[in-house]
Amino acid sequence: MGLATFRCELAIECRTPTPATFPGWPLLPIFIEKSCLMPSSHFAGETMRSVLTAIIRGQPWKASSVPHPILRKNFRRLGRSFCASRTTVGHLVGPCLRLLPVVVERSHLLSTRHVPGRHLIPALLRIAAYSDRWIRSPDDWVPASDNHFGDLLRHLFVRWEIPLFFDSAWLEKGSLKMLERDWYCEIGTGGSWRECEGMPLVPKKAIHLAMRAPKEMTVREALRWGQMKALKLPDDLIPEVLSSVVVKCLSNEEIWTRLLAKLADAPDFKAKDFGMLADFFHAHYRTCRFNRARDLVALPLHELVRSCWKFWRTLYRNAGADGLSFRSDDLHEPGLRDELWYFCHSSWGRMEDVEDGELCHRDRCGRVTKWRIRQLVKHSQLLVEGQRMQHCVGSYRRDCLSGKSAIFSLGLVHQVDGICERVEPRVTIEVCRHSKWVLQARAKWNAVPGVTESEVLARWGRKNRLRGRLVYSK
């Protein structure tokens, strides 16, 4: 029975084939495997090269000419990289014309599924960007093992054997040229770790131990892993360090080295506190307070931890004072610390020639109400205003940061127990900083302000010499 007859019989009977119903059963698994993982070499060589050349040159091509579905999907991804509007990859046309046909013809790299987030098309473009560092021609490459990607890298860049974790340098997202990829080329041709540009000054023993790091690590993780092994840090502290900002931040190595050495001599240190401690120092780097960071790392460990807790609790309290609420109050969570830093440091200058203030208004019935208007100068304040008023003022951060707009909030003051005051927001106002023109004023749900609110806004606008229809309509 032929395979076509079997397919028809299977479609008609809709039952699973067995050795009794299909004499060619022993060959079926082999057929399925080959059909699912069809080598790209089964794709006609001349057709493949013509299609690849058209894609790389940004010319039209027919997807129907590529029968393999995974290969076709990767060709489409490659086509998006070389489309006419992408002028930043023009210098990669020549190297890609040399590299990609060889990869498609001699390997399964572009015809098999990859780990999500680790697509090989960007990695191959990064390899092409380093064509000036190739020590061998791609035409001479023949895969020597099942790890085709590692074999290709070692053929193009490596004279002396290097650890497998270095291959992750080409899978790192970012610009085409990157520090880790420079290190790969330098060390692969016999260079020294310590002489590589941008390499932190760590002891030789740490570098020697880093060469034994697990292959699943990135280059920077392996470097920190070797450093921690050299210092003999507790095993429960190692994963905390590897998941912290210390891995990505290679600047100010003096502080990180002193901090890790201090922890090596403190067996009672709680490992879960390290992330907070690392972000604490990184916050000082981001605000250029380097001398303060040096003073802090010189403190006894218990005083350093206490200062760290005080810092993050202060940020949490300040964010709460603006009205922000978070899903959790556990400062050990990195996401919460990132949000606290972002909201507490995303601010802009005030519109100085427009004053905040309080106004008393008497309506037509003789009732007197007290109103308060204030300028919002933090992103957290914009978010809270947007939540209370149910409109989109929280997205105006860029206009405020660029100096285009200033946002004000008008609220009605309520007396609570005759002592405390509670401000109920009623209107949000956007003012152009340059022309002092009131661009818009919106009540809750983007509604038009009421009569009383409009009269209060008109008084405030005339007092501050603002312009606009809203100011002079009353």
Secondary structure, DSSP 8 states (H G I E B T S, - for coil): --HHHHHHHHHHH-----TTT-TTGGGHHHHHHHHHT--GGGS-HHHHHHHHHHHHTT----GGG---HHHHHHHHHHHHHTSTT-GGGGGGHHHHHHHHHHHHHH-STTTS---TT--HHHHHHHHHHTGGG-SS-GGG----SS-HHHHHHHHHH-SS---GGGGGGGT--S-SS-HHHHHHHHHHTT--GGGSTT-----HHHHHHHTTS-TTS-HHHHHHHHHHHHHT--TTTHHHHHTSTTTT--S-HHHHHHHHHHHHT-TT--GGGHHHHHHHHHHHHHTT-HHHHHHHHTS-HHHHHHHHHHHHHHHHHHHHHTT---S---TT-HHHHHHHHHHHH-B----TTS--EEEEEE-TTS-EEEEEEEEE-BHHHHHHHHHHHTSSGGG-HHHHHTTSEEEEEEEEEEEETTTEEEEEEEEEEEEETTT-BEEEEE-GGG----HHHHHHHHHHHHHTT-BSHHHH--
